[in-house]
Amino acid sequence: MRVTLTALGLVLALAGAARAQAIDDPQANVVEALVVSAKLPGPAWWRVSDADTTIYVLGLPSSLPKGQAWDRSVLERRLDGAFALLTPPIWQAGLTDIPAMLRLRGSLKDDGGWTARAPELAARTQKAWTAVDKNDDGWRKWKPLFVALRLNGKANKQAELQMSEPDRTIQKLARDRRVKARPAAVHKAMPMLTSLVREHSEAAGLTCLSETLDAVEAGPAPVRVAAEAWAQGRVKDALAGPRSAERCELLMPGVSDLKRQLVDDEVEGLTDLLKTPGHAVAFFPLRALVAENGVLDKLRARGITVKTPGDG
């Protein structure tokens, strides 16, 4: 396929601008005073409290390798007698949303023309895809954004990285103790999905794919190292894990503001729990907890007492 210099120059300029642009990353920086290794066994906990309520807050990694061991004794002890388990906000879609979701999926299909406009990226994609899927050319009919999402999912599955852990284990332990779980907020999924799919640019999709390929090509070792650090309560090392998937998300329209909204949801959820005497348990993404203007930083700004993992 012949590509004119003008067209090629335009695409490269767009892709270059997307890579060079400053990503609006609300959680790029952390509050060093909150990044403290755990004194107790297992993952790190923070404590949020007032005169008559204590909330034990656990920061979670994005995934855990299958079989990753971690000490649950502190979690089990804190779930005993807890009046609630607060979880991150959730996104809901109903049966009536299925037709719209199918239409959105259809809009992610592509004629493959981007592979000629970004041949080096296409070659990397082919190599990475072949390693995780028997259908070698299964990626060519999709836009770069969807290729990135599918490739990331397939690579994680092959590497046995479980996106549902440790969340699932925590919620099971809570159910066993009859501790009711409730999300910090509930949002409708379709407005967000529609914006991501229909409003993202090809340049952003190509950059997202490049970020994903960087992580896939690096292999699962960095994720495993960060997960082990999380299990041992070494917060700084746990935060050093790769963020390619998150950086990819931040290139999409509205995601940066969405992350800020989720933090606000979690702050309000914790503040609401403080109205009930006793103790409760909560878990949120680790970086969202300790980031500047993150959950714990905002709680401290309100004058609410926050204790670090170093306090035991």
TORKOL-4160 file (C-alpha; in steps of 0.2 Angstrom, whole numbers, padded with zeros to 4 digits, m for minus):
312
<pt num="1" X="0000" Y="0000" Z="0000"/>
<pt num="2" X="0007" Y="0017" Z="m0005"/>
<pt num="3" X="0005" Y="0031" Z="0008"/>
<pt num="4" X="0008" Y="0049" Z="0003"/>
<pt num="5" X="0021" Y="0059" Z="0012"/>
<pt num="6" X="0007" Y="0071" Z="0017"/>
<pt num="7" X="m0004" Y="0058" Z="0025"/>
<pt num="8" X="0010" Y="0049" Z="0033"/>
<pt num="9" X="0017" Y="0065" Z="0040"/>
<pt num="10" X="0000" Y="0070" Z="0047"/>
<pt num="11" X="m0002" Y="0053" Z="0056"/>
<pt num="12" X="0016" Y="0053" Z="0063"/>
<pt num="13" X="0013" Y="0071" Z="0069"/>
<pt num="14" X="m0003" Y="0066" Z="0078"/>
<pt num="15" X="0005" Y="0050" Z="0086"/>
<pt num="16" X="0020" Y="0060" Z="0091"/>
<pt num="17" X="0009" Y="0073" Z="0099"/>
<pt num="18" X="0000" Y="0060" Z="0109"/>
<pt num="19" X="0016" Y="0053" Z="0115"/>
<pt num="20" X="0023" Y="0069" Z="0119"/>
<pt num="21" X="0008" Y="0077" Z="0127"/>
<pt num="22" X="0008" Y="0078" Z="0146"/>
<pt num="23" X="m0003" Y="0065" Z="0152"/>
<pt num="24" X="m0015" Y="0072" Z="0165"/>
<pt num="25" X="m0011" Y="0060" Z="0179"/>
<pt num="26" X="m0020" Y="0064" Z="0195"/>
<pt num="27" X="m0010" Y="0051" Z="0205"/>
<pt num="28" X="0007" Y="0054" Z="0198"/>
<pt num="29" X="0014" Y="0060" Z="0214"/>
<pt num="30" X="0012" Y="0052" Z="0231"/>
<pt num="31" X="0013" Y="0059" Z="0249"/>
<pt num="32" X="0029" Y="0053" Z="0256"/>
<pt num="33" X="0023" Y="0053" Z="0274"/>
<pt num="34" X="0010" Y="0041" Z="0269"/>
<pt num="35" X="0021" Y="0029" Z="0260"/>
<pt num="36" X="0027" Y="0019" Z="0275"/>
<pt num="37" X="0031" Y="0000" Z="0276"/>
<pt num="38" X="0020" Y="m0011" Z="0287"/>
<pt num="39" X="0024" Y="m0015" Z="0305"/>
<pt num="40" X="0011" Y="m0029" Z="0306"/>
<pt num="41" X="0013" Y="m0045" Z="0296"/>
<pt num="42" X="0006" Y="m0045" Z="0278"/>
<pt num="43" X="0000" Y="m0030" Z="0267"/>
<pt num="44" X="0000" Y="m0012" Z="0273"/>
<pt num="45" X="m0015" Y="m0004" Z="0282"/>
<pt num="46" X="m0020" Y="0014" Z="0286"/>
<pt num="47" X="m0032" Y="0019" Z="0300"/>
<pt num="48" X="m0045" Y="0033" Z="0298"/>
<pt num="49" X="m0053" Y="0037" Z="0315"/>
<pt num="50" X="m0063" Y="0050" Z="0325"/>
<pt num="51" X="m0069" Y="0049" Z="0343"/>
<pt num="52" X="m0079" Y="0033" Z="0342"/>
<pt num="53" X="m0075" Y="0025" Z="0325"/>
<pt num="54" X="m0060" Y="0017" Z="0317"/>
<pt num="55" X="m0059" Y="0012" Z="0299"/>
<pt num="56" X="m0045" Y="0000" Z="0294"/>
<pt num="57" X="m0040" Y="0004" Z="0276"/>
<pt num="58" X="m0031" Y="m0008" Z="0265"/>
<pt num="59" X="m0022" Y="m0003" Z="0249"/>
<pt num="60" X="m0023" Y="m0015" Z="0235"/>
<pt num="61" X="m0013" Y="m0019" Z="0219"/>
<pt num="62" X="m0021" Y="m0020" Z="0202"/>
<pt num="63" X="m0019" Y="m0039" Z="0201"/>
<pt num="64" X="m0010" Y="m0053" Z="0210"/>
<pt num="65" X="m0001" Y="m0068" Z="0202"/>
<pt num="66" X="m0010" Y="m0084" Z="0204"/>
<pt num="67" X="m0004" Y="m0093" Z="0220"/>
<pt num="68" X="0003" Y="m0077" Z="0227"/>
<pt num="69" X="0004" Y="m0080" Z="0246"/>
<pt num="70" X="m0001" Y="m0066" Z="0258"/>
<pt num="71" X="m0004" Y="m0065" Z="0277"/>
<pt num="72" X="m0022" Y="m0063" Z="0280"/>
<pt num="73" X="m0022" Y="m0064" Z="0299"/>
<pt num="74" X="m0023" Y="m0045" Z="0301"/>
<pt num="75" X="m0037" Y="m0044" Z="0289"/>
<pt num="76" X="m0047" Y="m0058" Z="0297"/>
<pt num="77" X="m0045" Y="m0050" Z="0314"/>
<pt num="78" X="m0051" Y="m0033" Z="0308"/>
<pt num="79" X="m0066" Y="m0041" Z="0299"/>
<pt num="80" X="m0071" Y="m0049" Z="0316"/>
<pt num="81" X="m0085" Y="m0038" Z="0323"/>
<pt num="82" X="m0084" Y="m0025" Z="0309"/>
<pt num="83" X="m0100" Y="m0016" Z="0304"/>
<pt num="84" X="m0096" Y="m0014" Z="0286"/>
<pt num="85" X="m0084" Y="m0017" Z="0272"/>
<pt num="86" X="m0082" Y="m0002" Z="0260"/>
<pt num="87" X="m0076" Y="m0006" Z="0243"/>
<pt num="88" X="m0072" Y="0005" Z="0228"/>
<pt num="89" X="m0086" Y="0012" Z="0217"/>
<pt num="90" X="m0094" Y="0001" Z="0204"/>
<pt num="91" X="m0100" Y="0003" Z="0187"/>
<pt num="92" X="m0117" Y="m0005" Z="0182"/>
<pt num="93" X="m0125" Y="m0010" Z="0166"/>
<pt num="94" X="m0142" Y="m0018" Z="0164"/>
<pt num="95" X="m0150" Y="m0029" Z="0151"/>
<pt num="96" X="m0157" Y="m0014" Z="0142"/>
<pt num="97" X="m0139" Y="m0008" Z="0139"/>
<pt num="98" X="m0134" Y="m0024" Z="0130"/>
<pt num="99" X="m0139" Y="m0017" Z="0112"/>
<pt num="100" X="m0129" Y="m0001" Z="0115"/>
<pt num="101" X="m0114" Y="m0011" Z="0121"/>
<pt num="102" X="m0115" Y="m0022" Z="0105"/>
<pt num="103" X="m0115" Y="m0006" Z="0095"/>
<pt num="104" X="m0100" Y="0001" Z="0104"/>
<pt num="105" X="m0091" Y="m0015" Z="0101"/>
<pt num="106" X="m0095" Y="m0014" Z="0082"/>
<pt num="107" X="m0088" Y="0004" Z="0082"/>
<pt num="108" X="m0071" Y="m0003" Z="0087"/>
<pt num="109" X="m0069" Y="m0013" Z="0071"/>
<pt num="110" X="m0057" Y="m0006" Z="0059"/>
<pt num="111" X="m0052" Y="m0009" Z="0041"/>
<pt num="112" X="m0034" Y="m0012" Z="0046"/>
<pt num="113" X="m0028" Y="0004" Z="0038"/>
<pt num="114" X="m0019" Y="0010" Z="0054"/>
<pt num="115" X="m0006" Y="m0004" Z="0052"/>
<pt num="116" X="0001" Y="0004" Z="0036"/>
<pt num="117" X="0001" Y="0021" Z="0045"/>
<pt num="118" X="0011" Y="0014" Z="0060"/>
<pt num="119" X="0021" Y="m0001" Z="0053"/>
<pt num="120" X="0033" Y="m0003" Z="0067"/>
<pt num="121" X="0019" Y="m0003" Z="0080"/>
<pt num="122" X="0010" Y="m0016" Z="0069"/>
<pt num="123" X="0025" Y="m0027" Z="0068"/>
<pt num="124" X="0027" Y="m0027" Z="0087"/>
<pt num="125" X="0008" Y="m0030" Z="0089"/>
<pt num="126" X="0010" Y="m0045" Z="0077"/>
<pt num="127" X="0024" Y="m0053" Z="0087"/>
<pt num="128" X="0015" Y="m0050" Z="0104"/>
<pt num="129" X="m0002" Y="m0056" Z="0098"/>
<pt num="130" X="0006" Y="m0072" Z="0091"/>
<pt num="131" X="0013" Y="m0076" Z="0108"/>
<pt num="132" X="m0004" Y="m0076" Z="0116"/>
<pt num="133" X="m0017" Y="m0081" Z="0103"/>
<pt num="134" X="m0017" Y="m0095" Z="0091"/>
<pt num="135" X="m0027" Y="m0083" Z="0079"/>
<pt num="136" X="m0012" Y="m0074" Z="0073"/>
<pt num="137" X="m0021" Y="m0061" Z="0063"/>
<pt num="138" X="m0036" Y="m0059" Z="0075"/>
<pt num="139" X="m0031" Y="m0041" Z="0080"/>
<pt num="140" X="m0031" Y="m0034" Z="0062"/>
<pt num="141" X="m0049" Y="m0030" Z="0061"/>
<pt num="142" X="m0049" Y="m0019" Z="0077"/>
<pt num="143" X="m0045" Y="m0001" Z="0081"/>
<pt num="144" X="m0028" Y="0001" Z="0091"/>
<pt num="145" X="m0037" Y="0005" Z="0107"/>
<pt num="146" X="m0047" Y="m0012" Z="0107"/>
<pt num="147" X="m0031" Y="m0021" Z="0101"/>
<pt num="148" X="m0022" Y="m0014" Z="0117"/>
<pt num="149" X="m0036" Y="m0019" Z="0128"/>
<pt num="150" X="m0038" Y="m0037" Z="0121"/>
<pt num="151" X="m0019" Y="m0039" Z="0121"/>
<pt num="152" X="m0017" Y="m0034" Z="0139"/>
<pt num="153" X="m0031" Y="m0046" Z="0144"/>
<pt num="154" X="m0024" Y="m0061" Z="0135"/>
<pt num="155" X="m0006" Y="m0057" Z="0141"/>
<pt num="156" X="m0012" Y="m0056" Z="0159"/>
<pt num="157" X="m0021" Y="m0072" Z="0157"/>
<pt num="158" X="m0006" Y="m0081" Z="0150"/>
<pt num="159" X="0005" Y="m0075" Z="0164"/>
<pt num="160" X="m0009" Y="m0080" Z="0177"/>
<pt num="161" X="m0011" Y="m0062" Z="0183"/>
<pt num="162" X="m0028" Y="m0062" Z="0192"/>
<pt num="163" X="m0037" Y="m0045" Z="0191"/>
<pt num="164" X="m0050" Y="m0051" Z="0203"/>
<pt num="165" X="m0038" Y="m0053" Z="0217"/>
<pt num="166" X="m0036" Y="m0050" Z="0231"/>
<pt num="167" X="m0053" Y="m0041" Z="0230"/>
<pt num="168" X="m0062" Y="m0058" Z="0229"/>
<pt num="169" X="m0053" Y="m0066" Z="0244"/>
<pt num="170" X="m0057" Y="m0051" Z="0255"/>
<pt num="171" X="m0075" Y="m0051" Z="0250"/>
<pt num="172" X="m0077" Y="m0069" Z="0253"/>
<pt num="173" X="m0069" Y="m0068" Z="0271"/>
<pt num="174" X="m0081" Y="m0054" Z="0274"/>
<pt num="175" X="m0096" Y="m0064" Z="0269"/>
<pt num="176" X="m0090" Y="m0078" Z="0280"/>
<pt num="177" X="m0091" Y="m0066" Z="0295"/>
<pt num="178" X="m0107" Y="m0059" Z="0289"/>
<pt num="179" X="m0099" Y="m0042" Z="0286"/>
<pt num="180" X="m0110" Y="m0033" Z="0273"/>
<pt num="181" X="m0100" Y="m0026" Z="0259"/>
<pt num="182" X="m0105" Y="m0009" Z="0251"/>
<pt num="183" X="m0097" Y="0001" Z="0237"/>
<pt num="184" X="m0092" Y="0019" Z="0240"/>
<pt num="185" X="m0103" Y="0024" Z="0225"/>
<pt num="186" X="m0113" Y="0016" Z="0210"/>
<pt num="187" X="m0111" Y="0024" Z="0193"/>
<pt num="188" X="m0119" Y="0020" Z="0176"/>
<pt num="189" X="m0107" Y="0011" Z="0165"/>
<pt num="190" X="m0114" Y="0016" Z="0148"/>
<pt num="191" X="m0110" Y="0035" Z="0148"/>
<pt num="192" X="m0092" Y="0032" Z="0152"/>
<pt num="193" X="m0090" Y="0018" Z="0139"/>
<pt num="194" X="m0098" Y="0028" Z="0126"/>
<pt num="195" X="m0086" Y="0042" Z="0129"/>
<pt num="196" X="m0071" Y="0031" Z="0129"/>
<pt num="197" X="m0075" Y="0022" Z="0113"/>
<pt num="198" X="m0083" Y="0036" Z="0102"/>
<pt num="199" X="m0072" Y="0051" Z="0107"/>
<pt num="200" X="m0055" Y="0044" Z="0108"/>
<pt num="201" X="m0043" Y="0049" Z="0094"/>
<pt num="202" X="m0033" Y="0037" Z="0083"/>
<pt num="203" X="m0017" Y="0045" Z="0090"/>
<pt num="204" X="m0022" Y="0041" Z="0108"/>
<pt num="205" X="m0026" Y="0023" Z="0103"/>
<pt num="206" X="m0009" Y="0021" Z="0095"/>
<pt num="207" X="m0001" Y="0028" Z="0110"/>
<pt num="208" X="m0011" Y="0017" Z="0121"/>
<pt num="209" X="m0006" Y="0002" Z="0111"/>
<pt num="210" X="0012" Y="0007" Z="0112"/>
<pt num="211" X="0011" Y="0008" Z="0131"/>
<pt num="212" X="0003" Y="m0009" Z="0132"/>
<pt num="213" X="0016" Y="m0017" Z="0121"/>
<pt num="214" X="0029" Y="m0010" Z="0132"/>
<pt num="215" X="0022" Y="m0019" Z="0147"/>
<pt num="216" X="0018" Y="m0035" Z="0137"/>
<pt num="217" X="0036" Y="m0035" Z="0131"/>
<pt num="218" X="0043" Y="m0033" Z="0148"/>
<pt num="219" X="0034" Y="m0048" Z="0154"/>
<pt num="220" X="0026" Y="m0052" Z="0170"/>
<pt num="221" X="0041" Y="m0051" Z="0181"/>
<pt num="222" X="0039" Y="m0032" Z="0186"/>
<pt num="223" X="0021" Y="m0036" Z="0191"/>
<pt num="224" X="0026" Y="m0051" Z="0201"/>
<pt num="225" X="0040" Y="m0041" Z="0210"/>
<pt num="226" X="0027" Y="m0027" Z="0215"/>
<pt num="227" X="0015" Y="m0040" Z="0221"/>
<pt num="228" X="0027" Y="m0048" Z="0232"/>
<pt num="229" X="0032" Y="m0031" Z="0239"/>
<pt num="230" X="0013" Y="m0028" Z="0242"/>
<pt num="231" X="0011" Y="m0045" Z="0251"/>
<pt num="232" X="0026" Y="m0040" Z="0263"/>
<pt num="233" X="0019" Y="m0023" Z="0267"/>
<pt num="234" X="0033" Y="m0014" Z="0257"/>
<pt num="235" X="0023" Y="0001" Z="0251"/>
<pt num="236" X="0036" Y="0010" Z="0241"/>
<pt num="237" X="0041" Y="m0005" Z="0232"/>
<pt num="238" X="0023" Y="m0010" Z="0228"/>
<pt num="239" X="0020" Y="0007" Z="0221"/>
<pt num="240" X="0035" Y="0005" Z="0209"/>
<pt num="241" X="0026" Y="m0008" Z="0199"/>
<pt num="242" X="0022" Y="m0004" Z="0180"/>
<pt num="243" X="0008" Y="0008" Z="0176"/>
<pt num="244" X="0007" Y="0006" Z="0157"/>
<pt num="245" X="m0011" Y="0000" Z="0158"/>
<pt num="246" X="m0016" Y="0015" Z="0169"/>
<pt num="247" X="m0006" Y="0027" Z="0158"/>
<pt num="248" X="m0016" Y="0020" Z="0143"/>
<pt num="249" X="m0032" Y="0024" Z="0152"/>
<pt num="250" X="m0027" Y="0041" Z="0155"/>
<pt num="251" X="m0025" Y="0045" Z="0137"/>
<pt num="252" X="m0044" Y="0042" Z="0134"/>
<pt num="253" X="m0056" Y="0057" Z="0136"/>
<pt num="254" X="m0063" Y="0060" Z="0153"/>
<pt num="255" X="m0053" Y="0047" Z="0162"/>
<pt num="256" X="m0042" Y="0059" Z="0172"/>
<pt num="257" X="m0058" Y="0068" Z="0179"/>
<pt num="258" X="m0066" Y="0051" Z="0182"/>
<pt num="259" X="m0051" Y="0046" Z="0193"/>
<pt num="260" X="m0053" Y="0062" Z="0203"/>
<pt num="261" X="m0072" Y="0058" Z="0205"/>
<pt num="262" X="m0068" Y="0040" Z="0211"/>
<pt num="263" X="m0056" Y="0048" Z="0224"/>
<pt num="264" X="m0070" Y="0060" Z="0230"/>
<pt num="265" X="m0082" Y="0045" Z="0231"/>
<pt num="266" X="m0070" Y="0035" Z="0242"/>
<pt num="267" X="m0067" Y="0050" Z="0253"/>
<pt num="268" X="m0086" Y="0053" Z="0255"/>
<pt num="269" X="m0089" Y="0034" Z="0258"/>
<pt num="270" X="m0076" Y="0034" Z="0272"/>
<pt num="271" X="m0083" Y="0050" Z="0280"/>
<pt num="272" X="m0100" Y="0043" Z="0280"/>
<pt num="273" X="m0094" Y="0027" Z="0289"/>
<pt num="274" X="m0087" Y="0038" Z="0303"/>
<pt num="275" X="m0104" Y="0043" Z="0308"/>
<pt num="276" X="m0107" Y="0025" Z="0314"/>
<pt num="277" X="m0098" Y="0020" Z="0331"/>
<pt num="278" X="m0087" Y="0005" Z="0331"/>
<pt num="279" X="m0075" Y="m0001" Z="0318"/>
<pt num="280" X="m0076" Y="m0005" Z="0299"/>
<pt num="281" X="m0064" Y="m0011" Z="0285"/>
<pt num="282" X="m0061" Y="m0003" Z="0268"/>
<pt num="283" X="m0050" Y="m0007" Z="0253"/>
<pt num="284" X="m0046" Y="0004" Z="0238"/>
<pt num="285" X="m0032" Y="0005" Z="0225"/>
<pt num="286" X="m0015" Y="0008" Z="0234"/>
<pt num="287" X="m0010" Y="0023" Z="0223"/>
<pt num="288" X="m0027" Y="0031" Z="0225"/>
<pt num="289" X="m0025" Y="0030" Z="0244"/>
<pt num="290" X="m0007" Y="0038" Z="0245"/>
<pt num="291" X="m0007" Y="0050" Z="0231"/>
<pt num="292" X="m0006" Y="0069" Z="0232"/>
<pt num="293" X="m0025" Y="0074" Z="0233"/>
<pt num="294" X="m0029" Y="0056" Z="0235"/>
<pt num="295" X="m0040" Y="0048" Z="0248"/>
<pt num="296" X="m0030" Y="0049" Z="0263"/>
<pt num="297" X="m0023" Y="0066" Z="0259"/>
<pt num="298" X="m0040" Y="0074" Z="0257"/>
<pt num="299" X="m0046" Y="0066" Z="0273"/>
<pt num="300" X="m0031" Y="0074" Z="0282"/>
<pt num="301" X="m0036" Y="0090" Z="0275"/>
<pt num="302" X="m0053" Y="0089" Z="0283"/>
<pt num="303" X="m0045" Y="0086" Z="0300"/>
<pt num="304" X="m0048" Y="0068" Z="0301"/>
<pt num="305" X="m0035" Y="0057" Z="0309"/>
<pt num="306" X="m0025" Y="0046" Z="0298"/>
<pt num="307" X="m0012" Y="0034" Z="0305"/>
<pt num="308" X="0000" Y="0025" Z="0293"/>
<pt num="309" X="0006" Y="0007" Z="0293"/>
<pt num="310" X="0021" Y="0011" Z="0303"/>
<pt num="311" X="0009" Y="0015" Z="0318"/>
<pt num="312" X="0004" Y="m0004" Z="0318"/>
